Amino acid sequence: MSQRRRVLLVVFDGLRPDMITPDLMPALERFRARSASFPLSRTVFPSETRVAVSSLVTGCPPGLHGLVANAFVSRRAGRVQTARLDHLDRLAASRDGRLLDRPSLGERLAAAGRRMTVISTASPGATRLLNHRAAELGHVTLSAHGEGATQPPDAMAAAEARVGPVPAGAMPNTPRMDWAADVLLRHVLPDLDPDLAVLWFSDPDTTWHYRGIGTAEGIAALAGADRAFARVLDWAEAEPAGQRPLVLVMSDHGHVTTRATVDVPALFQERFGEEDHQPGYSGGITLADDRPEARAEVARWLLEQPWCGQVFTRGGDGRAGLVPGSFDRRLVACDHADSPDIYYCLATDDGLDAHGIDGGCLFHNNIPVGGSMHGGLHPRELANVLMVGGAGAKAGYASPFPAGTVDVAPTILTHLGLPFGDEIAGRVLAEALTDGAEPGEAQVEEIRSGDRRLVRRLYAGRAYLDSAHA
């Protein structure tokens, strides 16, 4: 009997690879020892959840799929906050019904008569983006946020009949992660039997944001997620040889500790007046004045501020931005019609916080000082977990090559035997597979603009963001 090919994808929101240790996350450490891992894996910029989700499911950077930030100003749809389902609906309507500019995993599987099921404790927006047309495609997406974020809404009744109602959200969010693992094991796998199952754990991200990475609650969030994963791993390893899935484990981004807040919108308004400005640790500015001179003036002002790190502009030469010290936004694959005219990151550092965790940033949002953030280009937030194990994967292999979030979709499709063309920008993680080869050599590229520099790793005809320094 031939082996049935299926895939399980487990995502730990916000998990830094350096926090996977035998003491903190023994089940995940055990999986790493039995799988192929990618120590040089990196996420996309902005290193934000819903941007990364869109890159995960399309195999493309934001400049190609069009979900260009967690919050941005669309030229047609206006202000878009991607955590909100009504905003995503409005964005899709402005794009002739296509929320993303490239086909998603769900769309590709449905076209081939395959099934995809999502079980998510992430925000409603992130959950929607994992398979945004699920109900239309005949797939199921189950959200811990209830029927309003579930596709189709009545699918929640069958899940709750099996495992009970969704627990209240908490920090750590262990009860909901346990519920999600139960839904996978007791309902999705036996009842729905998808070709691709996606399990998304909201921790450690949420707890780290509001409590801090190295705090007792931050460490407990790791333990809770790891225990839930241990049950899933036990299932995968106990399956008969011909039924074992390919198991991919990843995080969407990392985190750095918040040092101090900077009210960039107030400073910007004082200097330039009202503009469309989406703030955060990494922010975007869309100007009413479309002249290059106007963008250059804003970029110069940003670069003069002691709180500003990197600046990326529309209209550079492909590498350098409009003014010395800035970069072209094409370097970070964020050149889309709906991209902000200017992206910026607030300053970062490599120092230690009160718990001995390295990496910090200035920020502007409702996260407390001593919590944590992501969105920029510090290596601790760009570095994401990426492992491939189970059926068809090598054991105990650590790839010396760069890889990233955009490589997950083509690897899943290849394992399922589904073709794809050049609409996917990522590569197949061939070196992780038992019959795969290591294709070529990698190079490190350092690009300078004034006293700022951006580092990328070049491999297999692709550029992976590595870090940036101001």
N, C-alpha and C positions, 0 to 999 in steps of 0.2 A: 504493500500500500504506500503510495507516495505521501510525503509529508504535506500537510496543509500549512500554508504560509499565512501568518498573522503577526500583528505587531501590537505591543503595549508600550505606550509613551507615558512616562511619569515625570512631572515637572515640579520642582521645589522652587517656589517663587522667591527670588532674591538671594538664593543660597550662594555664599562665597565658597569657592573650592577649598580654600585653606582651612575652613571650619569642619571639613570632613576628616575626623580622626577616630581611632578605635574607641576612645572614651566618649566623645560627643555623639557620634553617629555610627555605631558598630555595624548595623545592617548595611548601610550605604558603603562603608569601608569594605565589608565582606563582598558586596557586589563589585566594587572597583577591582578587588583582587582577582575576581573571576571573570572580568570583562576586558574590553578594550577601552582605554580612557584617552582623553585629549587634553593634556595639561596646558596647551597653547590655544584652547578654544576661546573665542571672543564673541560677544554679542554685537549688536548694531548701535549706531548713534541716531537719535538720542537713546540712551540706555534706559528706556522706560518700558513698562510691562506691555502696554497695548501696541506699541511700535514693534516690540520684539515678537509678540504673538503673531502679528501680521507677517513678519519676516519668516517666522517658523512655518506657518501654513502655506505660504507662497513660495518659499525658497528664494526670496528676493530682498534686497535692501529697501528702505522706505522711499527712496527716489523712484523706484519702479512700482511698488505696490500702492503708494499714495497715502498711507496712514503715517503722516510725517512727524507727529508728536502726540503725546497724551492729550494736549490741548493746543489747538492752532486755529488760525483764521483761514477758512476756505474762501477762495475768490467768488464761489457761487453760493455756498451754504452758510457763509458767515462764521460766527464763533462756534467752534466745535469742541465740546468736552467729551472725550471718547469713553468716559466711564458711564455716560448716560445713553440708554437705548434710544430715546427719542432723538438725540443728536446724531447717533449713527444712522437712524432711519432718514433723517433730513439730509445727511451727507450722501447717502446712497441715492436718494431721489435727485439730488443735484448732479449726479454722475450717470444718469440714464439707468438707474437701478443697480449699478455695480458699486458696491461698497469698496472693493479693492480692485486695482487695475490689472492684477494677474490672477489666474485661477488658483483656488485654494485646494488643500488636500481633500476636503469634503467634496468639492465639485469634481475633482479628478476621480475619486473613488466611485462616486455616484455614476459618472459617465461609463465606468467599467462594470457596473452592477455590483459594486462592493459596498460594505456598510462601515460607517464610522460612528462611534458613540463617545461622547464627552461627559465626564463627571468632574465638576469643578467647584471649588470653594473660593475662586477668584471673584473679582468684581463683576457685576452684570455685563459691563462693556467688554472686559477681557474674555469672559466666557462666550459671549456672542461671537467675538472675532475668531475663536477657535474653529468654528464652523458656522459662519454667519447665515448660511442658507439651509440650515439643518432640516427644519420642518418641511420646507419646499422640496428638499432632496429625498425625503423619506427617512432621514436619520434622526437620532435622538441626542439632545444635549440636556443634561440634568444639572441644574444650578442649585447650590446651597442657599441662594437668595430667593428660591421659591418659584411658583408657577410663572410669575411675570418675566423671569429671566430664563425659563426652561422652554425648550423647543421639542415637540409641540407641548403646550402647557399641560395637557392632560397626562403627559408621560410621568409627571411627578407622582401621581396617585399610585402607579404600579411600583415605583421605587419605595415609596413610604409604606406600602402594604407589606413589602418584604422586610424592611429594616427599621421602620418607625419614622416619626417626623424628624425634620432637620433640627438639630440642637441650636440654641442661641449662639451667636457669635461671641468670641472671647479672645483674650490675649493672655497666654497662647491660645490658638484656635484649635487645640487638640480635639475637643468633642466633634467639631465639624469634619476634621480630617479623618477621624475614626469612622464617622458616618459615611464619608465619601468612599473610603476603602471597603466598608461593608457593602455599599451599593455596587461597587465593582464586582466583588467576590460573590455576593449572594443574589444579585439581580442581573447586572449587565452581562457577565460572562455566561451564566447558565441560560438566561432567558432571551437575551438579544444577540449574543454570539457574534460580535462585530469582527470585521477583518482588522480594523484599527480601533483600539480603545485608548483614550487619553484620560489620565487622572492628574488633576491639578491641585496641588497643596498650596494654600495661601500663605502658610508659614514656611520659612521664618520672616517673610517680607513684612507683613502687617505688624507683628510684634516688634521686630527690629526698628521699624519706623518710629514707633511711639514709646518704646521702652529702652531701646539701645541694644547693640549687638552682643556685648559681653555681660549684660546684666543677668540676674538669676532667671528672669522671665525670658530673656533672649536665648539663654542656653536651654531652658525648658521647651521652648518652641522647636529647637533642633531635635530634642529627645522625642517629643510628641510626633513630629513628622517621620522620624526614623522608625518608631515603633509601628506606625501605620504602614510604612513601606515594607517593614519586615514581614508582615502578614501577606502582602502582595508578592513579595519575593519567594516566600515559602510555597505559595500556590504555583508560581511560574516554574520553580525548580522541581515540583512534584508532578507536573504534567508528564504524560507518556512521551517518549522520545519523538514520535511523529506529530505531536500536538503542541510542543513547546513553542512559545512565541519568541520573536526577536524583541528584546527589551531595550528601549532607549531611555536613559535617565539624563535629565538636564535641568539647568536653571536658566531663567530668562535674562538675568543680570546679577551683579553683586551689589554691595553697599559700602558706603563710607560714613563715618560719624559726622554729625552736624556740629559745627563749632560756634557759629554766630549768624544772626540774620541780617540781611541787607535789603532794604525796601527799594528795590530797583525801579519798580513802576513809579513810585513817588519821585525819585531822583530824575527819572527819564521825563516825567511830565513837567517837572520844574524847569528842565532844560529845553525840551522840545514841544511841550504841549501834548494834547491827547492824540494817541495813536493806538493801533491794535497791538497790544503788548501782552503776550502770554508768559507770565513770570514763573519762576521756580528756581531750582538750582541750575538747570540749563533752561534757557528761555528763548523765545522767538519774537521778533519784531517785524510786523508787516506795515509798510509805510504807504500813506495816501499819495505821497509825492514819488512818482516812478522814475525820476531822474537818477542816474548813477551818482551825481554829485550829492544828492540827498542821502543816499545809502552810505557814501563815503564819509559824510559828516558825522553820521551816527556811529559808524565803525570807529572813526578816530576818537570820538568822545568815549566810547566803551573802552578802548585800548588804553586810554589815559587814566582810567579809574583803578585804584589799588585793589579793589575787590573783584576785578574782572580777570578771567583766565583767557580762554581761546575765543576767537571771533571768526565766524564763517559768513561770507557774503555771496549774494547773487551777483553775477556779472564779472567775476575775475577771469583769469587766463587759464583756468582749469586746475591750477595749483595755488598760486598766490591770489589773495583777495584784492579788493579794490584799493586798499591802502596798506602800507608796510605794517607787518605784524599780524595781519588778517590772512585767512585762507579762503580759497574758493570752496563753496559748500559741496561742489562735486567731489572733493577729496574724501568726504565722509558719506558719499552716496545719498545725499539728501537734496538733489536737484529735481524738484517736482513743481508743477504749476501751482500747487497749494502749499508749497514750503514757505516758511517765513522768508522775507528778504534777508534777514540777518538772524543767525543763531549765535548765541553766546553761552559760555559756561562761567560760573563764578569760580573764584580761586580755590584751589585744593592744596593739600599738604600731605606729607608722608609720616607725620608724627603719630604718637600713640595717644589713645584716649585713656580715661580713668581705669579701664579694664585691660589695658595693654593691647588693644586692637589698633592696628595701623591704618592710616588713611582717613582724611577729613576734608570737609568742604564748608564754604559759606553757602547760605541758602535763603530762599524767600518763599515760605508757605506756612502751613499750620503744624508742621512737625516741631517738636520741642528741641531745644539745644540739648545735646547729648543723646538724641535719637539718631536716626541714620537716614541717608538719602541715596539716590542714584539718578542718573539721567545724563551724566557727563562722560568724560574720557579718562578719569583716573583708572589706572590698571586694575585696582581692586573692584571697580564696578563694571568694567568691560569684561573681565575674566568671568566666564560662566562655566558651570559644571556641564560636561558632556561625556557620556559613557554609552557603549554599545555592548550588550551581552545577550546571553541566551542562544537560541537556535541560529547557527550560521555565523557566530561572532567568535573572534579569538579570545583567549583567556590570558589574563596577566600581561597584556600588551599596553604600553604607554606610547602613543604616537609622538614622534619628534616634530611633527608637521603642524602648521596652523590649520585651524578649522573654525567653524562657527555655527551660529543659529541657522543661517541660510542653507546649511548642508544637511539638515535633518530631513526636510521634505524629500529631496532626491534619493536619500538613503532608504527611507521608508518605501517610496514608490518602487525602487529597484528590488527590494526584498519581496514585495508583493507581485513583482513581475509586470508592473505597469509602465508603459513608455512615457517619456516626457521630452520636450524639445527645448529650444533656447529661451522659452519663456521663464525657465527657472535659471537663476544666476548662480546658485550654489553647486557644489560638487558632491558626488557620491563618496562617502567615507570608506573608500575601498580598502584601505589598510587595516580597518577594523574587522573585515570579513574574512572568514577562513580561506576563501579562494581569491582574496584580493591582494593587490600588489601596492608597493609604495611608489607612487608616480612622480619621480623627479626630485629636485632639490628646492629648498625654500631660500628666500633672501629677505633681509631686513632693509627697509627703506626709511631714511630719516629726512623729513621735509622741513625746512626752516623758513620762517617769515619774520624778519626782525629778530627779537630775542625769544620768540616762541617756536616750538617745534612739535611736529606730529610724527609718530612712528607707526608704520604699517609693515605687515609681513606679507610677502608676495609668494604665492604658491599655486601651481596648477592653473596659471592664467588668471588668478583672482587676487584681490587685495583685501587683507583682513586688518581692521583697525587694531592697534596694540595699545597705544597710550598717547597722551599729549602732555606737554610741559610748558609752563609759562615762566 
